[in-house]
Amino acid sequence: MMSPNIINWFKITNWQKLRFQYRLIDISVQGADGDAKWQYRAFNHAVTHLVYATKGPAVVTVHNGKKYVAVKADAKLRGEIIPGSPLNITLTPLEGIFEVNNANMDSAQLELAARFLESAVDWQLNHHPQLWDGGAGNFLKKTPMHLSGDIETDIYPGFKFRVLAQDKDNVFFCIDLAHRYADRKTLDQVLANLPKEKHSEYIANRNFLYLNGDNWYTVKGKSAGASINQHQISVRGKNMSVLRYIQEEGKYSSATRRVPLRPQCPTFFHTSGGNSERVLSGASCLAKRIRFAEDELHRHSINEPNKRFTRVEAFVQSFFQSLDFNGVRLQVDRKSQSKPCYTFPLPALKYGKGIILDPLQAASSYGHPLDNFPKRRREFIYKHGIINQHAFTPAHILLPDTLPLNFGQAVKYHFEKGMKQIASHFPGCSLHHYSMRSSPYAHMVFAELKQYIEKHNMNGTSILLVLPENNGDGGRFNRAFHQVAKKELFNVVKVKCISADKLKGFLKLGADVRQPLHYSVPYNLERPFRSYLSNTLFEFLIINRKWPFALAQPLHNDIYIGVDAHDFYAGFCFFFGNGEKIVFEIDQVAKAVGTYRNEKISHRVISDKIRDVLARHLRVCQDKPRSIVILRDGISYGEEEKALQTALWELDNMNLIDSANVQTGVINVAKTSAVPIRVATYNERQRSLYNPDCGTYLYLEETNKRDAFIFNTGYPYTVPGSSQPLHASYVCGNIDFKQALQDIFTLTQITFSSPDRPTSLPLPLKLIDTLIRDVAHENDLATTRQKESTIPHAHVA
């Protein structure tokens, strides 16, 4: 089905009048034995170096079949070697000036021209007096939103952009809204209310907005020092105070708008521009800590489609009508483009007893069948049971001994009742108290908990762990206890944590007049408690590898393998056929190196995992799979393709797969994209914009048949704000990409933790995220013990 939509593209109408001249740099990287990850990082380091050296764009392009970096034609270049960064890099300029042929651009030239224009626009916006650069194509206004005085955070509105080329005649600015959150108080005002020994802890490795006169930018905090009128720095061989340098030498000295300086404020040590080695000295009164979009903040920046497109068009009017490129004023449409988009159908689902839920089958004679589809997905679990009927492992509820036993009995009653409603074969659970005598030291409480688990032979079982009530420490103990328990017990028991504070918000002593000494749920809290309990039950099913439902029909491709890396761990999720069989595996991998997350997984690790899992679950006598697709969360480094071919060859030797007849593919899947595409459906009768229907997708077939954007949160789901698409990039293979796209959309509709809501990732990647996010961190027992050694009077075990 196709429907007309509005898309946040703004056409550059005089594109063909622009001239693109450039020079080429050959980049050679030596060392690391050809390791693709380090080669990739070294090459990108060279590109960054050229951006700073030429003060202009540096764009990767292909010339005569070889990869080069293109820079502006008037750049002054010389051959040079960048040593050990981390590998030796040799830069060699080619002779001559090259020019893009506007009349006959191929796809590589078109991409080159688009990136050159993007870089030129980025530079102009970065020097606009009303804007500051938020990084990655984000530009924010220097005036925050007007909010009520009780909000201690400034929200800076702005936009992000990307130049998007459909073909040589159709090039657009793709523009979306952006926001940044920063403390309303400056850093020195915050530090004034903290003990001095806590200053570095508050600052270290956190992002700050530095207000350096007219130049605002993001920096990484290191620590704080003496006041700026006392701390001395060396400038051209002479010592001067930080205060004097800012007033007389820095950009602040010539600015037209300045934040007042406070001479007694602490010196703010920080790094800037991605250079973590060079530590700079600045004024803490010019710094504001950047915050994440927490729920209470995010609601102020949510924009439904009408508001989003109106505000984007206002930014286009204000900041994109006075841009130029090589002396030519850009002519940019002021209104969004209209573009028809196709929509994938919602899938039918299969529940216990073989019951099928068809999204288009009416539940009653009122309204459209899809209106109640999300609600019915949850109701069918309670009505017909889960599809997975395998036996449960023994289950236990572990309650802190700071809570009374009758409170635990109430938790047990409601948990068992709920589990038996959705899984009648659930055998029940036992209730235990664990000791809190070593509180507030999470590592010591955990050590006693682990001894209790071993003593009572709970290894291999599943546990509902009730975290104690908060004790006024801001949640420090519970966070530490939760993290160390999930990490240390990951291979011992299956753990689902719930909050005593949350439970006590629902369970009240004496709410049932017939049983005044028992905890029960008051009538007015029954509805929110059911919702909370349901989410707990569904997540408990997930940790027990119990799947509530499956697809009514198999996907186009026989096997999907989700692959993702979370710091210390690699996760693998195998989805067979219609999802009645799902296999989850995990491997510990190398720790992240330096400032980089360890996103790459060795092809040998991947191929071994594919071979071992498929060898266990395929049979010689069964029909052999015809297609296998890897879904990679984030970026593939080429390891997945190599691993898949190696595994297929090994499985072929086992007579489990006929590798010559197996179609394969590797697809990168990302929740966010460098191309900030948004789509809205226009309702002619109501003259209003709405989120596109769930399943709407945009396939960029004109320029690149390897990218698509899937909107999976619109009607029939109700989600505040505007839909953000999933970005799928076809890396390699011989599968049908459009069929794979439909499969990816279908996999986003299998939501086990919240069956009545959409999810942002396809199931194989969502399960990896759910199952290993709590262990993919450094807070094991040893690091928790070390951190808690700073607590006053701590006795470190």
Secondary structure, 3 states (H helix, E strand, C coil): CEEEEEECEEEECCHHHCCCEEEEEEEEEECHHHCHHHHHHHHHHHHHHHHHHHCCCEEEEEECCEEEEEEECCCCCCCEEECCCCCEEEEEECCCCEECCHHHCCHHHHHHHHHHHHHHHHHHHHCCCCEEEEECCEEEECCCCCCCCCCCEEEEEEEEEEEEEEECCEEEEEEEEEEEEEECCCHHHHHCCCCHHHHHHHHCCCEEEEEECCEEEEEEEEEEEEECCCCEEEECCEEEEHHHHHHHCCHHHHCCCCCCCCCCCEEEEEEECCEEEEEEEEEHHHEEEEECCCHHHHCCCCCCHHHHHHHHHHHHHHHCCCCEECCEECCECCCCEEEEEEECCCCCEECHHHCEECCCCCCCCCCCHHHHHHHHHHHHHHHHCCCCCCCCCCEEEEEECCCCHHHHHHHHHHHHHHHHHHCCCCCCEEEEEECCCCCCCHHHHHHHHHHHHHHCCCCCCEEEEEECCCCCCCCHHHHHHHHHHHHHCCCCCEEEEEEHHHHHCCCEECCCCCCCCCEECCHHHHHHHHHHHHHHHHHHHHHCCCCCCEECCCCCCCEEEEEEEECCEEEEEEEECCCCEEEEEEEECCCCCCCCCCCCCCHHHHHHHHHHHHHHHCCCCCCCCCEEEEEEECCCCCHHHHHHHHHHHHHHHCCCCCHHHCEEEEEEEECCCCCCCCEEEEECCCCEEECCCCCEEEECCCCCCCEEEEECCCCCCCCCCCCCCEEEEEEEECCCHHHHHHHHHHHHCCCCCCCCCCCCCCHHHHHHHHHHCCCCCCCCHHHHHHHHCCCCCCCCC
